[in-house]
Amino acid sequence: MWKAARLAHRIDALEALPARSNCLIVSVDDPLPQAQVWPYYHYADALRRAYGVRFSEIDATQVDETAPPRPRAHVRWVLFQNWFDVEPQVVRRRAEFLQTAYPNAALVYLDWFAPVHLPYAEVLDPLVRWYVKKQAFRDFARYDEAVRGETNLSDYYSRRYGIELPEYRDAVPPGFERKLVLGSNFGLSPQMIDGFLQRQWPDSRSIDVHARIATRGAHWYQRMREEAAAAVRALTDLSVACQGRVSLARFFEELRQSKICFSPVGYGEVCWRDFEAVMCGALLIKPDVGHLRLTPDIFRAGETYVPVRWDLADFEDVVRGQLADVRGRQRIALQAHEVVSDYIRSGAFVAELAPVFS
């Protein structure tokens, strides 16, 4: 159904933008960035009623900057994404091009990236009205901190493992915080909305801990994930699903049979698996992410997830404690599921976009 909905809104050239569309979404055709775009489809009717939004979507690769379209004065909003490794000056040129093509439109950048950093804040600040991101630091002052690598995660783990990385600092202009808007996360992706709206959990669960952890990647990332995988393998007396790759269908069946899901961080703190675990009713255990803001917020310690230390020193004690506390574990898992399902049903996504579309 969601693929059919996309086809009805997709265009293959800027000149093909229908006269009825007053909003253009320039997106990246990959499941990660598309998870940020799909809620606009799910709530298309509500967005039209609330703000008069009628949108079309075009793949970023089909935007030909050498052939500007006729200026469309009726377009009020242009939302755009790009792939994560695009150079800042290229992103700036894309924004300038879109502003020229749609002179009356408010430019809105959709940052779908895994890390919490703001890689394009400096170049986009003069051009965009809003910068929408899946998660942000609770303390905005942290964006002024220098880090090793490019993120707070590469900084922590490179120091932990003695890996030398160049210093990096986000160039965040003064006042940029006013442009930062929290957008939806993985829970509103097309693959997961139905699972949150139609809760079907087994009466009993046979797997104690689910933690299938991929480890290949950048040096600090690989060391961090290997450490996480080793902590799970050390639970030799428990029923653990952690070895090898499985099909997606089996992966979800395992999660529905799991009491606990351990979800280490990736290149960013928030992962698909966080929401997948919550959708399937497994208690989410994760390195402490209390420094983040996100929506819907499934990271309320002791209410919707259980945090562990980043060095995993308390990992085994936390796992065994949660396995022993059946009622407490089930309560937290249910509350986490309700946070997301209530968010979806309430239409809070639409209300949170009031700054963008008002």
C-alpha positions in Angstrom: 0.0 0.0 0.0 2.7 2.5 0.9 4.5 1.9 -2.5 1.3 2.7 -4.3 0.9 5.9 -2.2 4.4 6.9 -3.2 3.7 6.4 -6.9 0.7 8.7 -6.7 2.9 11.5 -5.4 6.2 10.9 -7.2 7.4 13.0 -10.1 10.5 12.3 -12.3 11.4 15.9 -13.2 10.9 19.3 -11.5 8.9 20.5 -14.6 6.4 17.8 -13.9 5.4 19.3 -10.5 1.6 19.5 -10.6 0.0 22.9 -10.2 -1.9 21.6 -7.2 1.3 20.8 -5.3 2.4 23.6 -3.0 5.1 21.4 -1.3 8.0 19.6 -2.9 10.0 16.8 -1.1 13.4 16.1 -2.6 14.3 12.7 -1.1 17.0 10.0 -1.1 15.7 6.7 -2.3 17.0 4.4 0.5 15.2 2.9 3.5 17.0 5.0 6.0 16.2 8.4 4.6 12.8 7.2 3.4 11.9 6.4 7.0 11.9 10.2 7.6 9.7 10.9 4.5 7.1 8.2 4.9 5.1 9.9 7.8 4.2 12.7 5.3 2.4 10.0 3.3 0.8 8.4 6.4 -0.5 11.8 7.6 -1.1 13.4 4.1 -4.8 14.0 4.8 -4.1 15.5 8.2 -1.3 17.7 6.9 -3.7 19.0 4.2 -6.4 19.8 6.7 -4.1 21.4 9.3 -1.8 23.4 7.0 -3.0 23.1 3.4 0.0 21.0 2.5 -0.3 19.2 -0.9 3.1 17.6 -1.7 4.9 15.8 -4.5 8.1 13.9 -4.1 11.2 13.6 -6.4 14.3 11.6 -6.1 17.3 13.8 -5.4 19.2 12.2 -8.3 16.5 13.5 -10.7 17.0 17.1 -9.8 18.9 18.6 -12.8 20.6 21.7 -11.5 21.8 22.5 -15.0 18.2 23.1 -16.2 16.4 25.2 -13.7 12.6 24.9 -14.0 10.3 27.8 -14.4 10.0 29.6 -11.1 6.9 28.3 -9.3 5.7 31.1 -7.1 2.8 29.0 -5.6 5.2 26.5 -3.9 5.3 27.3 -0.2 7.6 24.7 1.1 10.6 22.7 -0.2 11.9 19.9 2.0 15.1 18.2 0.9 17.6 15.5 1.8 20.9 14.3 0.5 23.2 11.3 1.0 25.4 11.4 4.1 28.8 11.9 2.5 28.0 14.9 0.2 30.4 17.8 0.6 29.0 20.9 2.4 29.5 23.2 -0.6 27.5 20.8 -2.8 24.6 20.8 -0.3 24.7 24.6 -0.3 24.5 24.8 -4.1 21.5 22.5 -4.0 19.8 24.8 -1.5 20.6 27.9 -3.6 19.2 26.2 -6.7 16.0 25.2 -4.9 15.5 28.7 -3.6 15.9 30.2 -7.0 13.5 27.7 -8.5 10.9 28.2 -5.8 11.4 31.9 -4.7 8.4 32.0 -2.3 9.1 28.7 -0.6 10.5 28.1 2.9 13.4 25.7 2.6 13.4 22.9 5.1 16.4 20.5 5.4 15.6 16.9 6.4 18.6 15.5 8.3 18.1 11.7 8.4 21.7 10.9 9.5 22.4 8.4 12.3 24.8 10.6 14.3 23.5 13.5 16.5 25.9 16.0 14.9 24.8 18.9 12.6 27.2 18.6 9.6 25.5 21.1 7.4 24.4 23.7 9.9 27.0 26.3 8.9 26.4 26.2 5.1 22.6 25.9 5.4 22.0 28.5 8.1 21.6 31.5 5.7 19.3 29.5 3.4 16.9 27.2 5.3 14.0 28.2 7.5 14.1 24.9 9.4 16.5 22.0 10.0 14.6 18.8 10.9 16.5 16.1 12.6 15.6 12.7 14.1 17.5 13.3 17.4 19.4 16.1 19.1 21.4 16.8 22.2 19.3 17.8 25.1 22.0 20.3 26.0 22.5 22.3 22.8 25.8 23.6 24.1 27.3 20.2 23.4 27.4 21.1 19.7 30.2 23.5 20.5 32.4 20.7 21.8 35.4 19.4 19.8 35.4 15.6 19.3 37.7 13.0 17.8 36.3 11.8 14.5 33.0 13.6 13.7 30.7 12.5 16.5 30.4 12.1 20.2 30.4 8.3 19.6 33.6 8.2 17.6 35.1 10.5 20.3 34.2 8.3 23.3 35.1 4.9 21.7 38.3 6.1 20.0 39.5 7.3 23.4 38.4 4.1 25.1 40.3 2.0 22.7 43.3 4.3 22.2 42.5 5.0 18.5 43.9 8.3 17.1 41.3 10.3 15.1 41.5 13.9 13.9 39.7 16.5 15.9 36.4 17.8 14.5 33.9 20.5 15.6 30.4 21.2 14.2 30.4 24.8 13.0 27.0 25.7 14.4 26.0 29.4 14.0 24.7 31.4 16.9 20.9 31.1 17.1 20.8 27.9 15.0 18.9 26.1 17.8 15.8 28.1 16.9 15.8 26.4 13.5 16.2 22.9 14.8 12.9 20.8 14.8 12.6 17.2 15.9 11.3 14.9 13.2 9.9 11.4 13.4 12.1 8.3 13.9 12.1 4.7 12.8 8.8 3.9 14.5 6.9 5.7 11.8 8.5 3.9 8.9 6.2 1.9 6.6 7.7 -1.4 7.8 6.7 -0.7 11.4 3.5 1.4 11.7 1.2 -1.6 11.4 3.2 -3.6 14.0 2.7 -0.8 16.5 -1.0 -0.4 15.7 -1.8 -4.1 15.8 0.0 -5.5 18.8 0.2 -9.3 18.6 2.6 -10.8 21.2 3.0 -14.4 22.3 1.9 -15.5 25.7 5.4 -16.7 26.6 8.9 -16.1 25.3 11.6 -18.7 24.9 14.7 -16.6 24.2 16.3 -14.7 27.1 18.4 -12.2 25.2 18.3 -11.2 21.5 21.4 -9.5 20.2 22.4 -10.3 16.6 25.2 -7.7 16.3 27.0 -6.9 13.0 30.6 -5.8 13.8 32.3 -4.7 10.5 32.9 -1.0 10.1 35.2 1.8 11.0 38.0 0.9 13.5 36.3 2.4 16.6 32.9 1.0 15.5 34.2 -2.5 15.0 35.9 -2.5 18.4 32.8 -1.3 20.1 30.5 -3.8 18.4 32.9 -6.7 19.1 32.9 -5.7 22.7 29.1 -5.7 22.8 29.0 -9.1 21.0 31.5 -10.6 23.5 29.4 -9.4 26.4 26.4 -11.2 25.1 28.3 -14.4 24.3 29.6 -14.5 27.9 26.0 -15.2 29.0 26.6 -18.9 28.4 23.9 -20.2 30.7 21.1 -18.2 29.1 19.1 -18.7 25.9 20.7 -16.2 23.6 20.2 -15.4 19.9 23.4 -13.7 18.8 25.4 -15.8 16.2 25.2 -15.2 12.5 22.8 -13.6 10.1 19.2 -14.7 9.6 16.3 -13.7 7.3 14.2 -10.7 8.2 11.2 -12.9 8.9 13.2 -15.1 11.3 14.7 -12.0 12.9 11.3 -10.6 13.8 10.1 -14.0 14.9 13.1 -14.2 17.3 12.3 -10.8 18.6 8.7 -11.8 19.4 10.1 -14.8 21.3 12.7 -12.7 23.2 12.4 -11.4 26.7 15.2 -8.9 26.3 16.7 -7.2 23.2 20.2 -5.7 23.7 20.7 -2.9 21.1 24.2 -1.4 21.1 24.7 2.0 19.5 25.8 2.1 15.8 27.2 5.1 14.0 24.5 7.0 15.9 22.7 6.2 19.1 19.2 5.5 17.6 18.9 2.3 15.6 16.2 0.4 13.8 16.5 -2.3 16.4 15.5 0.0 19.2 12.0 0.4 17.6 11.9 -3.2 16.3 12.4 -4.5 19.8 9.7 -2.3 21.2 7.3 -3.2 18.4 7.8 -6.9 19.2 7.5 -6.5 23.0 11.1 -7.3 24.0 12.5 -5.2 26.8 15.0 -2.8 25.3 18.4 -2.7 27.0 20.8 -0.1 25.5 23.8 2.0 26.4 22.5 5.1 28.2 21.1 7.7 25.8 19.7 10.1 28.3 21.6 12.9 26.6 19.3 12.7 23.6 15.9 14.3 22.6 13.8 12.4 20.1 10.2 11.8 19.2 8.5 9.6 20.1 10.7 9.2 23.1 11.3 5.5 23.8 14.4 6.3 26.0 12.9 7.0 29.4 15.1 5.1 31.8 13.2 2.6 33.9 10.0 3.5 32.1 10.5 2.5 28.4 14.0 1.1 28.3 16.8 0.0 30.7 20.1 1.8 30.2 23.6 0.2 30.8 27.0 1.9 31.0 28.8 2.6 27.7 31.7 0.5 28.9 29.2 -2.4 29.6 30.6 -2.9 33.1 27.1 -3.4 34.5 25.7 -5.3 31.5 25.4 -8.8 32.9 24.0 -7.6 36.2 21.3 -5.5 34.5 20.4 -8.4 32.1 20.1 -10.9 35.0 18.2 -8.5 37.1 15.6 -7.8 34.4 15.2 -11.5 33.6 14.4 -12.1 37.3 11.9 -9.2 37.5 9.2 -10.6 35.1 6.5 -8.1 36.0 8.8 -5.1 35.9 10.3 -6.2 32.6 6.9 -6.7 31.0 5.6 -3.4 32.3 8.5 -1.4 30.7 8.1 -3.3 27.4 4.4 -2.5 27.3 4.9 1.2 28.2 7.5 1.6 25.5 5.1 0.1 22.9 2.3 2.4 24.1 4.5 5.5 23.8 4.9 4.7 20.1 1.4 3.4 19.3 -0.2 6.4 21.1 2.1 8.8 19.2 1.0 7.3 15.9 -2.7 7.3 16.7 -2.7 10.8 18.2 -1.3 12.4 15.1 1.4 14.1 17.2 3.7 14.2 14.2 1.4 16.6 12.5 1.2 18.9 15.6 5.0 18.9 16.0 5.4 20.2 12.4 3.4 23.4 13.2 6.6 25.5 13.2 7.4 24.2 9.7 4.1 24.6 8.0 2.3 27.3 10.0 
